[in-house]
Amino acid sequence: MGRSLGVVAAVAALMSVGAVSASAAKVTTRGSVEQVQVTGAKQGARLALTNARGKTVATQKAGPLGGAVFRHVAPGQGYRINKGRAVTVLPDRSAPPSTKGYDQKIPSSGYGYLTTRDGTQLAVAVRLPAGAKPPYPTLVEYSGYGYADPAGGESSIAQIAQLLGYAVVDVNMRGTGCSGGAFDYFEPLQGLDGYDVVETVARQPWALHHKVGMMGISYGGISQLFVAATRPPSLSAITPLSVIDNTQTTLYPGGMLNTGFALSWAKDRVHDAKAASKTGGQGWALKRIQGGDKTCKANQDLHPEAVDLLAKTAANDHYVPSVADPLSPITFVDKITAPTFLACQFTDEQTGGHCPALADRFTGTKRKWFTFANGLHIDSLDPATFTRWYDFLELYVAQRAPNLPPALKSLAPTVFQSAMGIGGLTLPADPLQGLPSYQAALDAFNASPQVRILFDNGAGGPGPNAPGPGFEQSFPRFPLPGTRAQSWPLGSGDFTWSKTSRPANSFTGNTASGSNGLWTATPSYHWTQPPAGAVASWVTDALPATTTVVGAGKVTAAIKASVPDVDLQATISEVRPDGQETYVQSGWLRASDRKLDPKKSTALAPVLSLRAADLQPLPKGKYTDITIPLYYEGHAYRAGSRIRVTLGPPRGDQPVWAFADTQPKSGSAAVSVKDATLTLPAVDGIAVPTALPACPALRGEPCR
């Protein structure tokens, strides 16, 4: 499929692929990064892995398609399966054993395969800009979704980049679709595969400057952080959109399993990692196999050896640093040296509002820009953010002055209608476009502040809830200069904790655009007042002046409960002078997980330990101090408004998130609260030039 036989042979030799035995010529073993992989064995056959001294270090049985993956193998030479030929296990390091494999050719257009350092073949689809001639500015989009599907990538934004004049190489991660290998959620191999993809694509004759950037939203955004941390020399820039800071803050907020979006996403990954069939795997891969793609068929052999992501999730319900740190971008984004443009939303219904925690961890590069706004998962592509994203790509990947042709500008309403289900959206004026030279535009962009906050997103569009900030401000860093702790004492309260007294979710429609979709101007919110006695609720005095809050914050209190453990949600809302109420943000806590991590916590951004060793039940009959960390917000509370704090069971106020597995598991509990206090990161000096938004108007913030 477009690779020379010489290159394939060279890669295979590097990776020490050999026959297990002369009597079983079809059974092969391959050394990989801290792994040994076997294919072609008989289902159920016993496979013994021995080291250079002949000692058996692991055994397992071949899977249903004759494959096996031995994981966590120490790097070294002389490993054998069933006394077959020796193979070498590679260390987890960015630099490959040889760069010769990067000289392989992949298709200059269309579908094909790319071979990584361990000989695994990844499915790729090269999508070209219409009417352009090579070389093209080139972007890589990389995830476990069906990106390489020749009919069009699942959840891909390649078509947008193509319209802008970019070639896009869509790549399926190992163990998904038609790619070989076995899937594990962001194991080191996936990052190194990304390194190999970047270096291979950059060497293609049609890749402009022999450098490539990366793009993608959500899964395709998160993957960029993992790949960029390996520092591929040919990576020009990354543009991660709608990403996480930490697996735990999406999967186990406050120590509670997110049985809504996070768990369903994990289930989808388990399904997609299966070998392509009528009952599992990715449908486009099955079509390829049925159409005669022998490479895709052969690449399924290791798919059944995927790590069970659901079992892994259950086994790591508390923070185990050796497991969780490598999966949490906040622990490694300091390694990223590539120029970075990152955007995310405080009220993202999928990944959650914790992405801004990454901003001050990007210490490896001075070329970094962050855009934060209230809004939804799709809003990383809203017009105001899209324009800045386009400028960044033009300057750092294409290396040309950003000047979007009028014909493409005229397509903006159609593109946004398709992506967001909202008509009438146009691109805002861009001061960089029209500057006399590339250098002038680059200098102007580089001089722009690193942090941009879009306030009141939804109040500045063509209509209520249409993307567009009411106003925006930029700052040199995050947390913002001038941030201070502002506290409001709340007092005491009592409530009866009950599963039956809370709605499962505040949103009743679809997550995407369309009728009753969340990504529309008329989402089907069902944000209701809690029943009497179901929560404790406090309202501050009216604010004497507009108070702008940007950051995390916390709710502290002392609680006493009739049970040893109880799950809690704190919700912050603005009760406006007109009596209407706008949702702003929430935070979560399982009371037994209340211990804070003193090394990671700050006064305005507390971080829970979430380690099993720190679990502590509530003492019977005594008040216990708790801190509920709030997720990030960027909100201007207008003068005359009051801030409401609602404390009770998880209520599903964050759309698509759900908490079915709560403490206590059954029945009800009496909860008493005293000395409750709200602390928020107020920022002085932010001028708020706009009036109170309509109700509803703000993206991701329902109003009642």
C-alpha positions as CSV (number, residue, x, y, z in Angstrom):
1,M,0.0,0.0,0.0
2,G,2.6,2.6,-1.1
3,R,5.7,1.4,0.9
4,S,8.8,0.0,-0.7
5,L,9.7,-3.5,0.2
6,G,13.2,-2.3,1.2
7,V,11.8,0.0,3.8
8,V,9.5,-2.7,5.2
9,A,12.5,-5.1,5.5
10,A,14.6,-2.5,7.2
11,V,12.0,-1.7,9.7
12,A,11.4,-5.4,10.4
13,A,15.1,-6.0,10.9
14,L,15.3,-3.2,13.4
15,M,12.5,-4.6,15.4
16,S,13.9,-8.2,15.5
17,V,10.8,-9.9,14.0
18,G,11.5,-13.6,13.7
19,A,9.8,-17.0,13.4
20,V,9.0,-18.7,16.7
21,S,10.2,-22.0,15.4
22,A,10.9,-23.7,12.1
23,S,7.9,-26.0,12.6
24,A,5.5,-23.1,13.1
25,A,6.6,-20.7,10.4
26,K,3.4,-18.6,10.5
27,V,3.9,-17.9,14.2
28,T,5.9,-14.7,14.7
29,T,7.1,-12.8,17.6
30,R,8.1,-9.1,17.7
31,G,9.8,-7.0,20.2
32,S,8.2,-3.7,20.9
33,V,8.4,-0.9,23.5
34,E,8.4,-2.7,26.8
35,Q,6.3,-5.4,25.1
36,V,6.7,-8.7,23.2
37,Q,3.9,-9.4,20.7
38,V,2.9,-12.7,19.2
39,T,0.7,-13.4,16.1
40,G,-0.2,-16.6,14.2
41,A,-0.3,-18.9,17.2
42,K,-3.1,-21.5,17.7
43,Q,-5.9,-20.2,19.9
44,G,-5.3,-21.2,23.5
45,A,-1.7,-22.3,22.8
46,R,0.6,-21.8,25.9
47,L,3.2,-19.2,25.2
48,A,6.2,-18.8,27.5
49,L,8.4,-15.7,27.4
50,T,12.0,-16.2,28.4
51,N,14.8,-13.7,28.9
52,A,18.4,-13.8,27.7
53,R,19.3,-16.1,30.6
54,G,16.6,-18.6,29.6
55,K,14.5,-17.7,32.6
56,T,10.7,-17.7,32.1
57,V,9.5,-14.3,32.9
58,A,5.8,-14.6,31.9
59,T,3.3,-17.0,30.3
60,Q,-0.1,-16.6,28.7
61,K,-2.4,-18.3,26.2
62,A,-2.8,-17.2,22.7
63,G,-6.1,-15.2,22.1
64,P,-9.0,-16.1,19.9
65,L,-7.2,-14.8,16.8
66,G,-3.9,-16.4,17.8
67,G,-2.3,-13.2,19.2
68,A,-0.7,-12.3,22.5
69,V,0.8,-9.2,24.0
70,F,3.3,-9.5,26.9
71,R,3.3,-6.1,28.6
72,H,5.7,-4.4,31.1
73,V,8.7,-6.3,29.8
74,A,12.1,-4.9,30.8
75,P,14.0,-3.5,27.8
76,G,16.8,-5.7,26.6
77,Q,17.9,-8.4,24.1
78,G,17.5,-12.1,23.9
79,Y,13.8,-12.5,24.6
80,R,12.2,-15.6,23.2
81,I,8.8,-17.2,22.9
82,N,8.7,-21.0,23.3
83,K,12.5,-21.1,22.6
84,G,12.1,-19.4,19.2
85,R,14.3,-16.7,17.7
86,A,15.5,-13.9,20.0
87,V,13.9,-10.4,19.8
88,T,14.8,-7.1,21.4
89,V,12.5,-5.2,23.7
90,L,12.8,-1.4,23.3
91,P,12.9,1.2,26.0
92,D,10.2,3.8,26.4
93,R,12.2,6.7,24.9
94,S,11.4,9.1,22.1
95,A,14.4,8.5,19.9
96,P,13.9,5.4,17.8
97,P,16.6,2.7,17.2
98,S,17.0,4.1,13.7
99,T,15.4,6.8,11.6
100,K,15.6,4.8,8.4
101,G,11.9,3.7,8.9
102,Y,10.9,7.4,8.4
103,D,11.9,7.2,4.8
104,Q,8.9,5.0,4.0
105,K,6.4,6.4,1.5
106,I,2.8,6.8,2.4
107,P,0.1,7.6,-0.1
108,S,0.2,11.2,-1.5
109,S,-3.6,11.0,-1.4
110,G,-6.1,8.5,-0.1
111,Y,-5.9,5.5,2.1
112,G,-2.9,3.5,3.1
113,Y,-0.7,2.2,6.0
114,L,2.3,3.7,7.9
115,T,4.7,1.4,9.8
116,T,5.9,2.4,13.3
117,R,9.2,1.6,15.0
118,D,8.0,-1.8,16.2
119,G,6.6,-2.8,12.8
120,T,3.0,-2.1,13.6
121,Q,1.0,-0.8,10.7
122,L,-1.3,2.2,11.3
123,A,-4.2,3.0,9.0
124,V,-3.9,6.5,7.5
125,A,-6.0,8.6,5.2
126,V,-4.3,11.5,3.4
127,R,-6.9,14.2,2.6
128,L,-5.8,17.0,0.3
129,P,-7.0,20.6,-0.1
130,A,-9.0,21.0,-3.2
131,G,-7.3,22.7,-6.1
132,A,-4.0,23.1,-4.3
133,K,-0.6,21.9,-5.6
134,P,2.1,20.3,-3.5
135,P,3.9,20.8,-1.3
136,Y,1.1,21.4,1.2
137,P,1.1,22.7,4.7
138,T,0.3,19.5,6.6
139,L,-1.5,18.5,9.7
140,V,-1.8,15.2,11.5
141,E,-5.1,14.3,13.3
142,Y,-4.7,11.3,15.5
143,S,-7.1,9.3,17.8
144,G,-8.8,6.0,18.3
145,Y,-11.9,7.1,16.5
146,G,-12.4,6.1,12.9
147,Y,-10.2,8.9,11.6
148,A,-8.7,6.8,8.7
149,D,-12.1,5.8,7.3
150,P,-11.8,6.6,3.6
151,A,-15.4,7.7,3.6
152,G,-14.6,10.5,6.1
153,G,-13.2,10.5,9.6
154,E,-15.4,9.9,12.6
155,S,-15.5,13.1,14.7
156,S,-12.8,14.6,12.5
157,I,-12.4,18.2,11.6
158,A,-10.2,17.5,8.6
159,Q,-12.7,19.0,6.2
160,I,-12.3,22.4,7.8
161,A,-8.5,22.3,7.5
162,Q,-8.8,21.2,3.9
163,L,-11.0,24.2,3.2
164,L,-8.2,26.3,4.7
165,G,-5.6,24.8,2.3
166,Y,-4.1,22.1,4.5
167,A,-3.4,18.5,3.8
168,V,-4.5,16.3,6.7
169,V,-3.2,12.9,7.5
170,D,-5.9,11.2,9.6
171,V,-4.4,8.3,11.7
172,N,-6.1,5.5,13.6
173,M,-4.3,4.6,16.9
174,R,-2.9,1.1,17.2
175,G,-5.6,-1.4,18.1
176,T,-8.4,0.5,16.4
177,G,-10.0,0.3,13.0
178,C,-7.7,-1.2,10.5
179,S,-4.5,-0.4,12.5
180,G,-2.5,-3.2,13.9
181,G,-1.6,-3.8,17.5
182,A,-3.7,-3.9,20.7
183,F,-5.3,-0.9,22.3
184,D,-4.6,0.5,25.7
185,Y,-5.7,4.0,26.7
186,F,-2.7,6.3,26.0
187,E,-0.1,3.8,26.8
188,P,3.5,5.0,26.1
189,L,3.4,3.2,22.7
190,Q,0.6,5.5,21.5
191,G,2.7,8.6,22.1
192,L,5.7,7.0,20.4
193,D,3.5,6.0,17.5
194,G,2.6,9.6,17.2
195,Y,6.2,10.6,17.2
196,D,6.8,8.1,14.3
197,V,3.8,9.4,12.4
198,V,5.0,13.0,12.7
199,E,8.5,12.1,11.5
200,T,7.3,9.9,8.7
201,V,4.8,12.4,7.4
202,A,7.3,15.3,7.6
203,R,9.6,13.4,5.2
204,Q,7.0,13.0,2.5
205,P,7.9,15.1,-0.6
206,W,4.5,16.8,-0.5
207,A,4.8,18.1,3.1
208,L,5.6,21.8,3.1
209,H,8.9,22.7,5.0
210,H,9.2,19.0,5.9
211,K,7.4,20.0,9.2
212,V,3.9,19.1,10.3
213,G,1.5,20.4,12.8
214,M,-1.2,18.6,14.8
215,M,-4.9,19.4,15.1
216,G,-8.0,17.9,16.6
217,I,-10.8,18.3,19.1
218,S,-11.5,16.2,22.2
219,Y,-9.8,12.8,21.7
220,G,-7.9,14.2,18.8
221,G,-6.9,17.2,21.0
222,I,-5.8,15.1,24.0
223,S,-3.7,12.9,21.8
224,Q,-1.6,15.9,20.8
225,L,-0.5,16.5,24.4
226,F,0.8,13.0,24.6
227,V,2.6,13.1,21.3
228,A,4.1,16.6,21.8
229,A,5.5,15.5,25.1
230,T,7.7,13.0,23.2
231,R,9.2,16.0,21.3
232,P,9.2,14.9,17.7
233,P,11.9,17.1,15.9
234,S,9.6,17.7,12.9
235,L,6.6,18.8,14.9
236,S,6.0,22.5,14.1
237,A,3.0,23.2,16.4
238,I,0.0,21.7,18.2
239,T,-3.6,22.9,18.5
240,P,-5.4,20.9,21.2
241,L,-9.1,21.8,21.6
242,S,-11.6,20.8,24.3
243,V,-9.1,18.6,26.3
244,I,-8.7,17.3,29.9
245,D,-6.1,18.2,32.4
246,N,-6.3,14.9,34.3
247,T,-8.2,11.7,33.7
248,Q,-9.4,11.7,37.3
249,T,-11.3,15.1,37.0
250,T,-13.5,13.7,34.2
251,L,-13.7,10.1,35.2
252,Y,-13.9,10.4,39.0
253,P,-14.8,14.0,39.9
254,G,-14.5,14.3,43.6
255,G,-13.9,10.6,43.9
256,M,-17.3,9.7,42.3
257,L,-17.5,7.6,39.1
258,N,-18.9,9.6,36.2
259,T,-21.4,7.0,35.0
260,G,-22.6,9.4,32.3
261,F,-20.3,10.6,29.6
262,A,-17.0,9.3,31.0
263,L,-18.1,5.7,31.5
264,S,-20.1,5.6,28.2
265,W,-17.0,6.9,26.4
266,A,-14.9,4.1,28.0
267,K,-17.4,1.5,26.9
268,D,-17.3,2.8,23.4
269,R,-13.5,2.5,23.4
270,V,-13.8,-1.1,24.5
271,H,-16.2,-1.8,21.7
272,D,-14.1,0.0,19.1
273,A,-10.9,-1.9,20.1
274,K,-12.4,-5.3,19.3
275,A,-11.6,-7.1,16.1
276,A,-13.8,-5.9,13.4
277,S,-16.9,-8.0,13.2
278,K,-20.7,-7.7,13.1
279,T,-20.7,-7.4,16.9
280,G,-17.7,-5.3,17.7
281,G,-14.9,-3.2,16.3
282,Q,-15.3,-0.3,13.9
283,G,-17.7,-0.7,11.1
284,W,-15.6,0.9,8.4
285,A,-12.8,-1.7,9.1
286,L,-15.3,-4.6,8.6
287,K,-16.2,-3.0,5.2
288,R,-12.5,-2.8,4.3
289,I,-12.0,-6.5,5.1
290,Q,-15.1,-7.5,3.3
291,G,-13.8,-5.5,0.3
292,G,-10.6,-7.5,0.2
293,D,-8.2,-5.4,2.4
294,K,-5.8,-8.2,3.6
295,T,-3.7,-5.8,5.6
296,C,-6.7,-4.6,7.6
297,K,-7.7,-8.3,8.2
298,A,-4.2,-9.3,9.4
299,N,-4.0,-6.3,11.6
300,Q,-7.0,-7.6,13.6
301,D,-5.0,-10.4,15.1
302,L,-3.9,-8.4,18.2
303,H,-7.1,-6.5,18.7
304,P,-8.6,-9.1,21.1
305,E,-5.5,-8.5,23.3
306,A,-6.6,-4.9,24.2
307,V,-6.5,-3.9,27.8
308,D,-9.9,-4.1,29.4
309,L,-10.5,-0.4,29.9
310,L,-13.6,-0.9,32.1
311,A,-11.8,-3.3,34.4
312,K,-8.9,-0.8,34.5
313,T,-11.3,1.9,35.4
314,A,-12.8,-0.1,38.2
315,A,-9.4,-1.2,39.5
316,N,-8.2,2.4,39.7
317,D,-11.1,4.1,41.4
318,H,-8.5,5.9,43.5
319,Y,-5.4,7.7,42.4
320,V,-2.4,5.4,41.9
321,P,0.4,7.7,40.7
322,S,2.2,5.0,38.7
323,V,-1.0,4.4,36.7
324,A,-2.7,7.8,36.8
325,D,0.3,10.2,36.3
326,P,1.2,8.9,32.8
327,L,-2.4,9.4,31.8
328,S,-2.8,12.9,33.2
329,P,-1.5,15.7,30.9
330,I,-1.1,18.0,33.8
331,T,1.9,15.9,34.9
332,F,3.8,16.1,31.7
333,V,2.8,19.1,29.6
334,D,5.9,20.8,30.9
335,K,7.8,18.6,28.5
336,I,6.1,20.1,25.5
337,T,8.4,22.5,23.5
338,A,6.3,22.9,20.4
339,P,4.3,26.2,20.0
340,T,0.8,25.6,21.4
341,F,-2.6,27.0,20.8
342,L,-5.1,25.5,23.3
343,A,-8.8,26.3,23.7
344,C,-11.4,24.8,26.0
345,Q,-14.7,25.7,27.8
346,F,-15.5,26.0,31.5
347,T,-18.8,24.3,31.0
348,D,-17.7,21.6,28.6
349,E,-20.4,18.9,28.9
350,Q,-18.0,16.1,28.0
351,T,-14.4,16.7,29.2
352,G,-15.5,19.0,32.1
353,G,-14.3,22.4,33.2
354,H,-10.8,21.6,34.4
355,C,-8.7,22.2,31.4
356,P,-7.5,25.7,32.5
357,A,-5.4,24.0,35.2
358,L,-3.0,23.1,32.4
359,A,-2.1,26.7,31.6
360,D,0.6,27.4,34.1
361,R,2.2,23.9,33.6
362,F,3.2,24.7,30.0
363,T,6.7,25.7,31.1
364,G,8.6,24.1,28.2
365,T,7.6,26.6,25.6
366,K,7.3,30.4,25.4
367,R,5.0,30.2,22.4
368,K,1.7,29.3,24.0
369,W,-1.7,30.8,23.8
370,F,-4.9,29.8,25.7
371,T,-8.5,30.7,25.0
372,F,-11.1,29.9,27.7
373,A,-14.8,30.6,27.6
374,N,-18.1,29.4,29.1
375,G,-19.6,27.1,26.5
376,L,-19.9,23.5,25.2
377,H,-17.6,20.9,23.8
378,I,-17.9,22.2,20.2
379,D,-17.3,25.8,21.2
380,S,-13.5,25.4,20.7
381,L,-14.4,26.0,17.1
382,D,-16.7,29.0,17.6
383,P,-16.1,32.0,15.3
384,A,-14.0,34.0,17.8
385,T,-11.8,31.0,18.6
386,F,-11.7,29.7,15.1
387,T,-10.2,33.0,13.8
388,R,-7.3,32.8,16.3
389,W,-6.8,29.1,15.6
390,Y,-6.6,29.8,11.9
391,D,-4.0,32.6,12.5
392,F,-1.9,30.3,14.6
393,L,-1.9,27.5,12.0
394,E,-1.0,29.9,9.2
395,L,1.9,31.4,11.2
396,Y,3.4,28.3,12.8
397,V,2.6,25.5,10.3
398,A,2.1,27.0,6.9
399,Q,4.6,29.9,7.7
400,R,2.6,32.5,5.8
401,A,0.7,35.6,6.6
402,P,-3.0,34.7,7.5
403,N,-5.3,36.0,4.8
404,L,-8.5,34.0,4.5
405,P,-9.8,34.5,1.0
406,P,-13.3,36.1,0.7
407,A,-14.7,33.0,-0.9
408,L,-13.8,31.0,2.2
409,K,-15.1,33.6,4.6
410,S,-18.4,33.4,2.7
411,L,-18.6,29.6,3.6
412,A,-18.4,30.3,7.3
413,P,-22.2,30.3,7.9
414,T,-22.6,27.0,6.1
415,V,-19.7,25.4,8.1
416,F,-21.0,26.6,11.5
417,Q,-24.5,25.6,10.6
418,S,-23.3,22.1,10.0
419,A,-21.1,21.9,13.1
420,M,-23.2,23.7,15.6
421,G,-26.7,23.7,14.1
422,I,-26.9,27.5,14.4
423,G,-27.5,29.8,11.4
424,G,-26.2,33.2,10.8
425,L,-22.7,32.8,12.3
426,T,-19.9,34.8,10.6
427,L,-16.2,35.3,11.3
428,P,-15.3,38.4,13.3
429,A,-12.8,40.9,12.0
430,D,-9.2,39.8,12.3
431,P,-6.6,42.5,12.8
432,L,-3.8,40.2,11.6
433,Q,-5.3,39.7,8.2
434,G,-4.1,42.3,5.8
435,L,-0.8,43.0,7.5
436,P,1.9,43.6,4.9
437,S,4.1,40.5,5.5
438,Y,4.4,37.2,7.2
439,Q,6.9,38.6,9.7
440,A,4.6,41.5,10.5
441,A,1.8,39.1,11.3
442,L,4.0,36.8,13.2
443,D,5.4,39.7,15.3
444,A,1.8,40.9,16.0
445,F,0.6,37.4,17.0
446,N,3.7,36.8,19.2
447,A,3.1,40.1,21.0
448,S,-0.5,39.2,21.9
449,P,-1.1,38.1,25.6
450,Q,-1.0,34.4,26.2
451,V,-4.4,34.1,27.9
452,R,-7.7,35.2,26.4
453,I,-11.0,34.9,28.2
454,L,-14.3,35.1,26.3
455,F,-16.9,36.3,28.8
456,D,-20.6,35.8,28.4
457,N,-20.2,33.5,25.4
458,G,-23.7,33.3,23.9
459,A,-24.6,36.9,24.6
460,G,-22.6,38.4,21.7
461,G,-23.8,36.2,18.9
462,P,-26.5,36.8,16.4
463,G,-29.1,35.7,18.9
464,P,-29.3,34.3,22.5
465,N,-27.2,31.1,23.0
466,A,-25.4,31.6,19.6
467,P,-21.6,31.5,19.9
468,G,-20.1,34.9,20.5
469,P,-18.7,36.6,23.6
470,G,-20.4,39.5,25.2
471,F,-16.9,40.9,25.7
472,E,-13.4,39.5,26.0
473,Q,-10.2,40.4,27.8
474,S,-6.6,39.2,27.5
475,F,-4.0,38.6,30.2
476,P,-0.3,37.7,30.3
477,R,-0.6,34.5,32.3
478,F,-2.9,32.2,34.2
479,P,-3.9,32.4,37.0
480,L,-4.7,35.9,36.1
481,P,-2.8,38.8,37.6
482,G,-4.8,40.5,40.3
483,T,-6.6,37.4,41.4
484,R,-7.6,37.4,45.0
485,A,-9.7,35.2,47.3
486,Q,-13.2,36.6,48.0
487,S,-15.2,34.7,50.5
488,W,-18.9,34.8,51.6
489,P,-19.9,33.2,54.9
490,L,-23.1,31.1,54.2
491,G,-24.1,29.6,57.6
492,S,-25.8,26.4,58.5
493,G,-28.4,24.1,57.0
494,D,-29.9,20.6,57.0
495,F,-31.1,18.3,54.2
496,T,-32.1,14.7,53.6
497,W,-29.8,13.0,51.2
498,S,-31.9,10.8,48.8
499,K,-31.3,9.3,45.3
500,T,-35.0,9.7,44.6
501,S,-35.1,13.4,45.1
502,R,-32.7,14.4,42.4
503,P,-33.1,14.5,38.6
504,A,-30.7,12.2,36.7
505,N,-29.7,15.0,34.3
506,S,-30.5,18.6,33.6
507,F,-30.5,18.1,29.8
508,T,-33.1,16.1,27.9
509,G,-32.0,16.3,24.3
510,N,-29.1,15.2,22.1
511,T,-25.5,16.2,22.6
512,A,-24.9,17.2,19.0
513,S,-26.6,19.7,16.8
514,G,-30.1,19.2,15.4
515,S,-33.5,19.1,16.9
516,N,-33.3,19.6,20.7
517,G,-29.5,19.3,20.5
518,L,-27.2,20.7,23.0
519,W,-25.0,22.3,20.3
520,T,-27.8,24.6,19.2
521,A,-29.3,27.9,20.1
522,T,-32.2,26.2,21.9
523,P,-30.9,23.3,24.0
524,S,-33.4,21.3,25.9
525,Y,-32.4,22.1,29.4
526,H,-34.5,20.9,32.3
527,W,-32.7,22.7,35.1
528,T,-35.2,22.6,38.0
529,Q,-35.2,23.8,41.6
530,P,-34.6,20.9,44.0
531,P,-37.5,19.7,46.2
532,A,-37.8,21.2,49.6
533,G,-35.5,19.6,52.1
534,A,-33.4,17.8,49.4
535,V,-30.5,20.3,49.6
536,A,-29.1,23.0,51.8
537,S,-29.1,26.3,50.0
538,W,-27.8,29.8,50.8
539,V,-27.9,33.1,49.0
540,T,-25.3,35.9,49.6
541,D,-26.3,39.5,50.0
542,A,-26.6,41.5,46.8
543,L,-23.2,42.4,45.3
544,P,-22.5,46.1,45.7
545,A,-20.3,46.0,42.5
546,T,-19.8,43.7,39.6
547,T,-17.5,40.9,40.6
548,T,-15.6,39.0,37.9
549,V,-14.4,35.5,38.8
550,V,-11.9,33.5,36.8
551,G,-10.5,30.3,38.2
552,A,-11.6,27.4,40.5
553,G,-12.6,28.2,44.1
554,K,-14.2,26.1,46.8
555,V,-17.0,25.5,49.2
556,T,-15.9,24.7,52.7
557,A,-18.1,23.5,55.6
558,A,-18.4,21.2,58.5
559,I,-20.8,18.3,58.0
560,K,-22.4,15.6,60.1
561,A,-24.2,12.7,58.5
562,S,-26.2,9.7,59.7
563,V,-24.1,7.4,57.5
564,P,-20.3,6.9,57.2
565,D,-20.1,8.3,53.7
566,V,-22.1,10.6,51.5
567,D,-21.6,12.0,48.0
568,L,-22.0,15.8,47.6
569,Q,-22.4,18.3,44.9
570,A,-22.0,22.1,45.3
571,T,-23.6,24.2,42.6
572,I,-22.9,27.9,42.1
573,S,-25.4,30.1,40.4
574,E,-26.2,33.8,39.9
575,V,-29.5,35.0,41.2
576,R,-30.0,38.1,39.1
577,P,-31.6,41.4,40.0
578,D,-34.6,40.4,37.8
579,G,-35.1,37.3,40.0
580,Q,-34.0,34.9,37.3
581,E,-31.1,32.5,38.0
582,T,-28.1,31.4,35.8
583,Y,-26.1,28.2,36.4
584,V,-22.4,28.9,36.6
585,Q,-20.4,25.9,37.9
586,S,-20.4,22.8,40.2
587,G,-18.0,20.8,42.3
588,W,-18.1,17.3,43.7
589,L,-16.9,15.4,46.7
590,R,-17.3,11.9,48.2
591,A,-16.9,12.7,51.8
592,S,-14.6,9.8,52.6
593,D,-12.2,11.2,49.9
594,R,-12.1,14.6,51.6
595,K,-8.4,14.7,52.2
596,L,-6.6,17.4,50.2
597,D,-3.2,17.0,48.5
598,P,-1.1,19.6,50.2
599,K,1.6,19.6,47.5
600,K,-0.9,20.2,44.7
601,S,-3.5,22.4,46.4
602,T,-3.6,26.2,46.5
603,A,-5.9,28.5,48.5
604,L,-8.0,29.0,45.4
605,A,-7.6,25.7,43.7
606,P,-7.7,22.8,46.2
607,V,-6.9,19.4,44.8
608,L,-8.1,16.2,46.4
609,S,-5.7,13.4,47.2
610,L,-8.1,10.7,46.0
611,R,-5.7,8.0,47.2
612,A,-7.1,4.8,48.8
613,A,-4.8,5.2,51.8
614,D,-6.4,8.5,52.6
615,L,-10.0,7.2,52.7
616,Q,-11.7,8.1,56.0
617,P,-15.3,7.5,56.9
618,L,-17.3,10.3,58.6
619,P,-17.2,10.0,62.4
620,K,-20.5,9.2,63.9
621,G,-22.3,12.1,65.5
622,K,-19.5,14.6,65.0
623,Y,-19.0,17.5,62.6
624,T,-16.1,17.1,60.1
625,D,-14.5,19.7,58.0
626,I,-14.7,19.3,54.2
627,T,-13.6,21.2,51.2
628,I,-15.5,20.8,47.9
629,P,-13.2,21.9,45.0
630,L,-15.2,23.8,42.4
631,Y,-14.4,23.4,38.7
632,Y,-13.1,26.4,36.8
633,E,-15.4,29.3,35.8
634,G,-15.1,32.7,34.0
635,H,-18.1,34.7,35.0
636,A,-19.0,38.3,35.7
637,Y,-21.5,38.5,38.5
638,R,-23.3,41.8,38.0
639,A,-23.9,44.4,40.7
640,G,-27.2,43.7,42.4
641,S,-27.0,40.0,41.8
642,R,-26.6,37.4,44.6
643,I,-24.7,34.2,44.5
644,R,-26.5,31.0,45.4
645,V,-24.7,27.9,46.7
646,T,-26.7,24.7,46.7
647,L,-25.3,21.7,48.5
648,G,-26.8,18.2,48.3
649,P,-26.6,14.9,46.4
650,P,-25.2,15.0,42.8
651,R,-28.1,16.4,40.7
652,G,-26.9,16.1,37.2
653,D,-26.6,19.9,36.8
654,Q,-23.6,19.2,34.4
655,P,-25.3,17.9,31.2
656,V,-24.4,14.4,30.1
657,W,-22.5,13.7,33.4
658,A,-24.3,11.3,35.7
659,F,-23.6,9.7,39.1
660,A,-25.5,6.4,39.4
661,D,-23.1,4.7,41.8
662,T,-23.3,7.0,44.8
663,Q,-22.8,6.9,48.5
664,P,-24.8,5.9,50.4
665,K,-25.8,3.2,48.0
666,S,-29.4,2.9,49.2
667,G,-31.9,4.6,51.4
668,S,-31.5,8.1,52.6
669,A,-29.3,10.0,55.0
670,A,-29.7,13.0,57.3
671,V,-27.0,15.6,56.7
672,S,-26.3,18.7,58.8
673,V,-24.1,21.5,57.7
674,K,-22.5,24.4,59.6
675,D,-20.0,27.2,59.0
676,A,-20.4,26.9,55.2
677,T,-18.3,29.4,53.2
678,L,-17.9,30.1,49.5
679,T,-14.5,31.3,48.3
680,L,-14.0,32.4,44.7
681,P,-11.0,33.8,42.7
682,A,-12.2,37.3,42.1
683,V,-10.1,39.4,39.6
684,D,-9.7,43.1,40.1
685,G,-9.4,45.5,37.2
686,I,-11.6,43.7,34.6
687,A,-14.0,46.2,33.0
688,V,-17.4,44.7,32.2
689,P,-18.8,46.9,29.4
690,T,-22.0,44.9,28.8
691,A,-25.3,44.7,30.5
692,L,-26.8,41.6,32.2
693,P,-27.3,39.0,29.5
694,A,-30.7,37.8,28.5
695,C,-32.2,34.7,30.2
696,P,-31.4,32.3,28.6
697,A,-28.4,33.4,26.6
698,L,-25.1,32.0,27.8
699,R,-23.6,28.9,26.2
700,G,-23.5,26.0,28.7
701,E,-25.2,28.0,31.4
702,P,-28.9,27.4,31.6
703,C,-31.1,30.0,33.1
704,R,-34.4,29.6,34.9
